[in-house]
Amino acid sequence: MIAGLRRAMVADATRVAALVDRAYGHYVARIGQKPYPMTVDYAEAIGAMRGFVVERDWRIVGLLLLDEARDHVMVENVAVDPGLQGTGLGRQLMQLAEDEALAAGLTELRLYTHQMMTENQAIYRRLGYVEFDRRTVGGRPRVYMRKSLARRFPLS
């Protein structure tokens, strides 16, 4: 269990946006524009998707936003406060995404990241994701990745 984990609420939107700005802000100079997650209306996104936040000392330090489709779950955003990056929190949130997909009866996770966010692509590859598409959406070149999940069967 992740300490401080709870379901995201629309009331969290302002603090979630602040976390996303902290987590993605260093990419602005590299890619020449705000990364897509920094442009999202989080009140709308949290209302429309399944979201989780990690809150510690009254500050949101982690975010997982999932969008369930017919045959997969899309990881719309995973963000970790820069001060906690490298501590395993992101990996724990990605494990939660897997758990949520399997609980919904789905065995595939998908995500996308900016083509210039190469360190994120490397992290996702280490977690078992494989690239399956590249396309530009809203002027942002994206790499699409997916991971097949093994179904869990109860032990008899």
Z-matrix of the N, CA and C atoms (Angstrom, degrees):
N
C 1 1.456
C 2 1.525 1 109.55
N 3 1.298 2 115.77 1 140.18
C 4 1.460 3 121.80 2 -179.39
C 5 1.533 4 108.45 3 -88.19
N 6 1.314 5 116.29 4 123.45
C 7 1.469 6 120.62 5 179.16
C 8 1.523 7 109.78 6 -60.67
N 9 1.327 8 116.45 7 129.31
C 10 1.452 9 121.50 8 177.10
C 11 1.516 10 114.67 9 82.91
N 12 1.335 11 118.03 10 7.24
C 13 1.468 12 121.28 11 -178.72
C 14 1.520 13 110.29 12 -76.67
N 15 1.320 14 115.52 13 137.15
C 16 1.462 15 121.94 14 172.87
C 17 1.518 16 109.18 15 -156.39
N 18 1.329 17 115.81 16 167.01
C 19 1.469 18 120.54 17 176.09
C 20 1.524 19 109.33 18 -67.13
N 21 1.302 20 115.79 19 141.39
C 22 1.465 21 120.73 20 176.32
C 23 1.522 22 109.40 21 -74.39
N 24 1.316 23 115.24 22 146.31
C 25 1.460 24 122.19 23 177.00
C 26 1.522 25 108.39 24 -122.53
N 27 1.324 26 116.42 25 152.54
C 28 1.463 27 120.57 26 178.44
C 29 1.529 28 110.39 27 -53.59
N 30 1.321 29 116.96 28 -34.18
C 31 1.466 30 120.73 29 179.16
C 32 1.532 31 112.59 30 -62.68
N 33 1.338 32 117.62 31 -16.17
C 34 1.463 33 121.83 32 178.88
C 35 1.528 34 113.02 33 -83.16
N 36 1.321 35 117.95 34 -6.76
C 37 1.468 36 121.95 35 -168.06
C 38 1.529 37 113.90 36 -52.72
N 39 1.308 38 118.47 37 -44.88
C 40 1.465 39 120.86 38 -178.16
C 41 1.519 40 110.88 39 -64.41
N 42 1.332 41 116.81 40 -42.83
C 43 1.467 42 120.30 41 -179.74
C 44 1.531 43 111.40 42 -72.11
N 45 1.332 44 117.24 43 -32.15
C 46 1.463 45 120.58 44 175.57
C 47 1.531 46 109.40 45 -66.00
N 48 1.325 47 117.02 46 -44.83
C 49 1.469 48 120.33 47 178.36
C 50 1.525 49 110.83 48 -60.21
N 51 1.330 50 117.51 49 -38.10
C 52 1.470 51 120.64 50 178.06
C 53 1.529 52 110.52 51 -65.25
N 54 1.330 53 117.32 52 -41.09
C 55 1.468 54 120.53 53 176.07
C 56 1.520 55 110.27 54 -61.07
N 57 1.310 56 117.17 55 -47.08
C 58 1.465 57 121.12 56 -179.10
C 59 1.526 58 110.27 57 -60.08
N 60 1.317 59 117.57 58 -42.09
C 61 1.469 60 120.32 59 177.48
C 62 1.527 61 110.98 60 -60.61
N 63 1.342 62 116.61 61 -41.42
C 64 1.473 63 119.68 62 178.46
C 65 1.530 64 110.73 63 -66.20
N 66 1.315 65 116.48 64 -42.03
C 67 1.463 66 120.98 65 -174.23
C 68 1.527 67 112.98 66 -73.72
N 69 1.323 68 117.53 67 -33.29
C 70 1.467 69 121.04 68 -174.37
C 71 1.523 70 113.83 69 -108.46
N 72 1.317 71 117.89 70 -9.07
C 73 1.459 72 121.00 71 -173.37
C 74 1.513 73 115.04 72 -56.07
N 75 1.322 74 117.24 73 -33.92
C 76 1.469 75 119.39 74 -177.70
C 77 1.528 76 112.86 75 -68.81
N 78 1.331 77 117.73 76 -12.74
C 79 1.464 78 120.64 77 179.01
C 80 1.529 79 113.32 78 -82.94
N 81 1.326 80 118.14 79 -16.09
C 82 1.461 81 120.92 80 -174.54
C 83 1.529 82 110.94 81 -56.30
N 84 1.322 83 117.38 82 -48.81
C 85 1.465 84 120.29 83 -178.55
C 86 1.528 85 111.01 84 -63.84
N 87 1.326 86 117.04 85 -39.32
C 88 1.466 87 120.51 86 -177.27
C 89 1.523 88 111.98 87 -66.05
N 90 1.337 89 116.91 88 -45.29
C 91 1.468 90 118.52 89 -173.64
C 92 1.523 91 113.06 90 -98.03
N 93 1.333 92 117.33 91 -6.12
C 94 1.457 93 120.57 92 174.18
C 95 1.516 94 114.89 93 79.89
N 96 1.302 95 117.29 94 11.32
C 97 1.459 96 121.96 95 177.10
C 98 1.527 97 107.71 96 -165.64
N 99 1.326 98 115.71 97 167.48
C 100 1.457 99 118.37 98 176.23
C 101 1.526 100 109.03 99 -66.19
N 102 1.313 101 117.83 100 133.81
C 103 1.460 102 119.40 101 172.52
C 104 1.531 103 109.56 102 -60.45
N 105 1.319 104 115.74 103 149.87
C 106 1.458 105 120.63 104 -176.59
C 107 1.528 106 113.48 105 -47.46
N 108 1.349 107 119.86 106 -45.25
C 109 1.466 108 118.34 107 -178.19
C 110 1.530 109 114.20 108 -57.75
N 111 1.319 110 118.01 109 -23.38
C 112 1.462 111 121.08 110 179.67
C 113 1.524 112 111.85 111 -79.24
N 114 1.330 113 118.13 112 -5.85
C 115 1.471 114 122.02 113 -178.35
C 116 1.527 115 112.90 114 -106.82
N 117 1.318 116 117.47 115 -2.74
C 118 1.463 117 122.45 116 -173.73
C 119 1.526 118 111.27 117 -76.50
N 120 1.323 119 116.02 118 143.07
C 121 1.465 120 122.42 119 170.26
C 122 1.526 121 106.01 120 -84.31
N 123 1.322 122 116.89 121 102.31
C 124 1.460 123 120.02 122 -172.90
C 125 1.523 124 113.71 123 -73.10
N 126 1.321 125 118.72 124 -24.04
C 127 1.467 126 119.22 125 173.88
C 128 1.526 127 108.68 126 -63.60
N 129 1.316 128 116.13 127 -44.72
C 130 1.465 129 120.83 128 178.54
C 131 1.530 130 111.11 129 -66.65
N 132 1.323 131 117.21 130 -45.71
C 133 1.464 132 121.23 131 -177.40
C 134 1.527 133 111.59 132 -63.47
N 135 1.318 134 116.85 133 -44.80
C 136 1.465 135 119.99 134 -179.72
C 137 1.525 136 110.26 135 -64.95
N 138 1.334 137 116.69 136 -36.20
C 139 1.453 138 120.37 137 177.92
C 140 1.515 139 113.42 138 -67.77
N 141 1.336 140 116.51 139 -29.35
C 142 1.465 141 120.86 140 -174.76
C 143 1.523 142 113.53 141 -96.21
N 144 1.314 143 118.24 142 -21.05
C 145 1.462 144 121.73 143 -173.56
C 146 1.521 145 110.79 144 -122.39
N 147 1.316 146 115.10 145 174.71
C 148 1.469 147 121.04 146 174.53
C 149 1.525 148 107.08 147 -90.91
N 150 1.311 149 115.77 148 119.09
C 151 1.452 150 119.60 149 -176.85
C 152 1.510 151 112.05 150 -125.84
N 153 1.311 152 114.69 151 150.78
C 154 1.454 153 122.82 152 176.65
C 155 1.515 154 107.87 153 -133.39
N 156 1.322 155 115.90 154 143.28
C 157 1.455 156 120.51 155 173.85
C 158 1.518 157 108.54 156 -126.10
N 159 1.311 158 114.59 157 154.52
C 160 1.455 159 122.04 158 171.67
C 161 1.516 160 105.06 159 -111.84
N 162 1.329 161 114.96 160 122.83
C 163 1.459 162 120.46 161 -177.47
C 164 1.521 163 108.75 162 -119.45
N 165 1.310 164 114.74 163 128.55
C 166 1.461 165 120.86 164 177.66
C 167 1.523 166 108.22 165 -135.88
N 168 1.312 167 115.94 166 131.82
C 169 1.465 168 121.39 167 -178.56
C 170 1.530 169 111.06 168 50.96
N 171 1.327 170 117.02 169 43.93
C 172 1.462 171 125.36 170 176.81
C 173 1.524 172 112.87 171 62.72
N 174 1.317 173 116.74 172 23.47
C 175 1.464 174 121.24 173 178.06
C 176 1.521 175 108.02 174 -126.82
N 177 1.320 176 116.71 175 134.43
C 178 1.462 177 120.25 176 176.46
C 179 1.526 178 107.73 177 -79.60
N 180 1.344 179 115.14 178 120.56
C 181 1.471 180 121.09 179 -175.63
C 182 1.529 181 112.34 180 -118.42
N 183 1.322 182 116.91 181 -3.08
C 184 1.460 183 120.19 182 178.89
C 185 1.512 184 110.28 183 -150.95
N 186 1.328 185 115.78 184 148.40
C 187 1.460 186 122.25 185 -179.81
C 188 1.520 187 109.47 186 -142.73
N 189 1.319 188 115.59 187 137.65
C 190 1.461 189 122.64 188 169.29
C 191 1.511 190 106.89 189 -134.24
N 192 1.325 191 116.35 190 122.67
C 193 1.457 192 122.11 191 -179.29
C 194 1.523 193 108.05 192 -122.60
N 195 1.336 194 116.10 193 120.91
C 196 1.460 195 122.41 194 -175.26
C 197 1.519 196 110.64 195 -119.32
N 198 1.332 197 115.26 196 141.46
C 199 1.458 198 121.62 197 176.78
C 200 1.527 199 107.66 198 -125.66
N 201 1.315 200 115.90 199 114.73
C 202 1.454 201 120.53 200 -176.27
C 203 1.523 202 110.29 201 -84.67
N 204 1.325 203 115.41 202 128.36
C 205 1.463 204 122.35 203 175.27
C 206 1.532 205 108.17 204 -109.48
N 207 1.294 206 116.05 205 -177.91
C 208 1.465 207 120.86 206 -177.75
C 209 1.522 208 112.32 207 -60.71
N 210 1.330 209 116.54 208 -41.37
C 211 1.466 210 119.63 209 -172.40
C 212 1.523 211 114.61 210 -123.41
N 213 1.326 212 117.57 211 8.03
C 214 1.462 213 120.49 212 179.58
C 215 1.524 214 109.96 213 -162.97
N 216 1.310 215 115.35 214 170.92
C 217 1.459 216 121.81 215 171.42
C 218 1.525 217 107.19 216 -115.17
N 219 1.328 218 115.33 217 128.03
C 220 1.462 219 121.16 218 177.61
C 221 1.522 220 108.81 219 -92.87
N 222 1.319 221 116.23 220 125.48
C 223 1.463 222 121.22 221 172.20
C 224 1.523 223 104.97 222 -82.33
N 225 1.316 224 115.55 223 98.48
C 226 1.470 225 120.26 224 -177.67
C 227 1.519 226 111.61 225 -73.14
N 228 1.321 227 116.75 226 -33.50
C 229 1.454 228 118.71 227 177.86
C 230 1.518 229 109.62 228 -161.75
N 231 1.300 230 115.23 229 137.37
C 232 1.454 231 122.43 230 166.86
C 233 1.525 232 104.68 231 -131.37
N 234 1.311 233 115.72 232 123.41
C 235 1.464 234 120.40 233 -176.87
C 236 1.518 235 109.12 234 -136.76
N 237 1.331 236 114.76 235 140.14
C 238 1.457 237 121.68 236 179.06
C 239 1.522 238 107.79 237 -131.45
N 240 1.321 239 115.55 238 136.47
C 241 1.452 240 121.01 239 177.72
C 242 1.529 241 109.55 240 -54.43
N 243 1.335 242 118.26 241 136.78
C 244 1.466 243 120.13 242 -178.51
C 245 1.527 244 114.10 243 -52.47
N 246 1.313 245 117.81 244 -33.80
C 247 1.463 246 120.65 245 179.71
C 248 1.522 247 113.88 246 -68.78
N 249 1.330 248 117.30 247 -15.03
C 250 1.466 249 121.64 248 179.78
C 251 1.521 250 112.77 249 -113.51
N 252 1.326 251 117.49 250 1.13
C 253 1.464 252 119.37 251 177.76
C 254 1.523 253 108.37 252 -66.32
N 255 1.317 254 115.91 253 139.23
C 256 1.457 255 121.37 254 -178.41
C 257 1.522 256 113.44 255 89.29
N 258 1.339 257 117.87 256 2.52
C 259 1.465 258 120.93 257 -179.08
C 260 1.526 259 112.66 258 -97.73
N 261 1.324 260 117.65 259 -4.14
C 262 1.462 261 120.84 260 -178.08
C 263 1.517 262 113.95 261 98.57
N 264 1.341 263 118.07 262 -4.99
C 265 1.453 264 120.11 263 -179.07
C 266 1.531 265 111.52 264 -63.82
N 267 1.310 266 117.51 265 -42.27
C 268 1.467 267 120.31 266 178.03
C 269 1.518 268 111.51 267 -61.14
N 270 1.323 269 116.46 268 -42.57
C 271 1.468 270 121.08 269 178.03
C 272 1.527 271 110.37 270 -62.01
N 273 1.332 272 116.58 271 -40.82
C 274 1.465 273 120.41 272 177.89
C 275 1.530 274 111.21 273 -64.11
N 276 1.325 275 116.89 274 -39.86
C 277 1.460 276 120.07 275 177.73
C 278 1.527 277 111.02 276 -65.89
N 279 1.328 278 117.00 277 -37.51
C 280 1.467 279 119.70 278 177.58
C 281 1.529 280 110.84 279 -68.72
N 282 1.317 281 117.38 280 -32.84
C 283 1.464 282 120.39 281 174.58
C 284 1.523 283 109.86 282 -66.38
N 285 1.326 284 116.90 283 -38.87
C 286 1.456 285 120.77 284 176.22
C 287 1.524 286 110.01 285 -61.10
N 288 1.328 287 117.67 286 -39.74
C 289 1.466 288 120.61 287 177.13
C 290 1.529 289 110.31 288 -59.19
N 291 1.328 290 116.54 289 -43.25
C 292 1.467 291 120.42 290 177.62
C 293 1.522 292 110.72 291 -62.20
N 294 1.315 293 116.54 292 -45.85
C 295 1.463 294 120.90 293 -179.89
C 296 1.521 295 111.04 294 -60.35
N 297 1.314 296 117.04 295 -42.60
C 298 1.465 297 121.53 296 -179.94
C 299 1.525 298 111.26 297 -65.37
N 300 1.334 299 116.65 298 -40.97
C 301 1.468 300 119.91 299 178.71
C 302 1.520 301 110.36 300 -62.80
N 303 1.318 302 116.52 301 -48.01
C 304 1.462 303 120.20 302 -179.49
C 305 1.523 304 111.38 303 -63.48
N 306 1.324 305 117.53 304 -38.20
C 307 1.471 306 120.76 305 178.18
C 308 1.526 307 111.02 306 -63.75
N 309 1.331 308 116.65 307 -28.48
C 310 1.465 309 121.45 308 177.95
C 311 1.526 310 111.65 309 -85.89
N 312 1.345 311 117.10 310 0.92
C 313 1.457 312 120.81 311 179.98
C 314 1.516 313 113.92 312 81.24
N 315 1.334 314 117.31 313 17.69
C 316 1.469 315 121.31 314 -178.68
C 317 1.521 316 109.63 315 -109.89
N 318 1.315 317 116.32 316 144.23
C 319 1.465 318 120.35 317 -174.79
C 320 1.528 319 113.15 318 -119.12
N 321 1.324 320 116.14 319 22.96
C 322 1.460 321 118.57 320 175.63
C 323 1.515 322 110.18 321 -141.86
N 324 1.317 323 114.97 322 133.48
C 325 1.463 324 122.89 323 171.30
C 326 1.517 325 107.80 324 -109.19
N 327 1.310 326 116.10 325 143.31
C 328 1.465 327 121.51 326 174.79
C 329 1.517 328 107.98 327 -130.39
N 330 1.322 329 114.59 328 156.69
C 331 1.452 330 121.34 329 175.23
C 332 1.511 331 108.50 330 -157.00
N 333 1.313 332 115.80 331 170.83
C 334 1.464 333 120.96 332 174.28
C 335 1.509 334 107.77 333 -142.45
N 336 1.318 335 114.35 334 155.03
C 337 1.454 336 121.05 335 176.56
C 338 1.527 337 107.56 336 -146.64
N 339 1.294 338 116.62 337 160.53
C 340 1.462 339 121.42 338 178.75
C 341 1.531 340 108.88 339 -64.97
N 342 1.324 341 116.55 340 141.86
C 343 1.465 342 120.54 341 -178.85
C 344 1.528 343 112.38 342 -59.02
N 345 1.318 344 117.67 343 -28.26
C 346 1.470 345 120.02 344 -178.54
C 347 1.532 346 112.62 345 -86.76
N 348 1.319 347 118.01 346 -2.56
C 349 1.468 348 121.39 347 176.85
C 350 1.529 349 108.24 348 -92.14
N 351 1.318 350 114.64 349 65.87
C 352 1.462 351 120.86 350 -172.43
C 353 1.524 352 113.12 351 -65.91
N 354 1.335 353 117.23 352 -31.64
C 355 1.459 354 118.36 353 178.90
C 356 1.528 355 111.06 354 -66.92
N 357 1.337 356 117.46 355 -33.23
C 358 1.463 357 120.10 356 176.23
C 359 1.530 358 110.40 357 -66.68
N 360 1.318 359 116.18 358 -41.45
C 361 1.466 360 119.76 359 178.42
C 362 1.531 361 110.26 360 -60.45
N 363 1.319 362 116.67 361 -40.48
C 364 1.468 363 120.22 362 179.06
C 365 1.529 364 111.02 363 -65.03
N 366 1.326 365 117.03 364 -40.89
C 367 1.467 366 120.63 365 177.47
C 368 1.520 367 109.52 366 -60.73
N 369 1.321 368 116.83 367 -47.72
C 370 1.463 369 120.02 368 -178.02
C 371 1.531 370 111.15 369 -63.30
N 372 1.328 371 116.79 370 -38.52
C 373 1.482 372 119.02 371 176.71
C 374 1.523 373 110.51 372 -61.58
N 375 1.335 374 117.06 373 -41.98
C 376 1.470 375 119.97 374 178.04
C 377 1.524 376 111.53 375 -62.40
N 378 1.329 377 117.03 376 -27.88
C 379 1.464 378 121.37 377 179.03
C 380 1.533 379 112.30 378 -85.57
N 381 1.328 380 116.69 379 1.26
C 382 1.464 381 119.96 380 175.83
C 383 1.516 382 115.97 381 101.04
N 384 1.332 383 117.87 382 8.23
C 385 1.456 384 121.25 383 179.04
C 386 1.526 385 110.26 384 -83.55
N 387 1.322 386 116.08 385 147.14
C 388 1.462 387 121.64 386 176.40
C 389 1.530 388 108.62 387 -125.04
N 390 1.311 389 115.35 388 143.83
C 391 1.462 390 120.80 389 178.68
C 392 1.519 391 109.76 390 -71.69
N 393 1.346 392 116.17 391 138.19
C 394 1.456 393 118.85 392 176.32
C 395 1.524 394 113.50 393 -131.00
N 396 1.342 395 117.89 394 -6.96
C 397 1.464 396 118.91 395 -179.82
C 398 1.524 397 109.23 396 -165.23
N 399 1.329 398 114.31 397 156.67
C 400 1.466 399 122.30 398 170.58
C 401 1.512 400 106.03 399 -137.60
N 402 1.319 401 115.63 400 131.89
C 403 1.462 402 120.23 401 175.50
C 404 1.516 403 109.13 402 -158.68
N 405 1.311 404 115.49 403 162.46
C 406 1.453 405 121.47 404 179.57
C 407 1.521 406 108.78 405 -103.19
N 408 1.323 407 115.75 406 128.78
C 409 1.466 408 122.28 407 179.48
C 410 1.528 409 107.14 408 -128.44
N 411 1.321 410 115.85 409 124.01
C 412 1.461 411 119.82 410 179.26
C 413 1.518 412 113.24 411 59.21
N 414 1.332 413 116.81 412 33.04
C 415 1.458 414 121.30 413 -179.98
C 416 1.514 415 114.18 414 78.20
N 417 1.327 416 116.62 415 8.95
C 418 1.466 417 121.28 416 -179.14
C 419 1.526 418 109.65 417 -116.03
N 420 1.341 419 117.54 418 115.25
C 421 1.471 420 119.69 419 178.81
C 422 1.524 421 110.69 420 -72.10
N 423 1.333 422 115.61 421 124.43
C 424 1.460 423 121.24 422 -175.13
C 425 1.517 424 112.02 423 -115.84
N 426 1.319 425 113.84 424 148.74
C 427 1.453 426 123.12 425 169.92
C 428 1.528 427 105.73 426 -108.33
N 429 1.332 428 116.73 427 124.98
C 430 1.463 429 121.86 428 178.68
C 431 1.522 430 108.76 429 -101.76
N 432 1.326 431 114.89 430 134.26
C 433 1.460 432 120.81 431 -177.29
C 434 1.529 433 108.90 432 -131.86
N 435 1.323 434 115.55 433 156.41
C 436 1.461 435 119.82 434 177.79
C 437 1.516 436 110.24 435 -143.82
N 438 1.323 437 113.80 436 160.24
C 439 1.455 438 121.09 437 177.60
C 440 1.517 439 108.23 438 -138.61
N 441 1.325 440 115.44 439 128.56
C 442 1.457 441 120.54 440 174.51
C 443 1.520 442 108.16 441 -85.62
N 444 1.308 443 115.08 442 135.92
C 445 1.456 444 121.43 443 -178.49
C 446 1.519 445 109.69 444 -108.89
N 447 1.315 446 115.74 445 142.24
C 448 1.461 447 120.55 446 176.29
C 449 1.519 448 108.22 447 -80.03
N 450 1.305 449 115.54 448 135.22
C 451 1.465 450 119.74 449 174.98
C 452 1.518 451 108.67 450 -67.14
N 453 1.300 452 114.94 451 144.54
C 454 1.464 453 119.80 452 177.41
C 455 1.525 454 108.19 453 -100.55
N 456 1.311 455 114.86 454 127.31
C 457 1.454 456 119.25 455 178.78
C 458 1.524 457 107.99 456 -111.36
N 459 1.328 458 116.06 457 138.47
C 460 1.464 459 118.02 458 179.20
C 461 1.527 460 110.81 459 -65.20
N 462 1.305 461 115.64 460 143.84
C 463 1.469 462 120.30 461 175.93
C 464 1.515 463 108.95 462 -75.23
N 465 1.337 464 116.64 463 138.64
C 466 1.458 465 117.79 464 179.65
C 467 1.503 466 110.95 465 -97.63
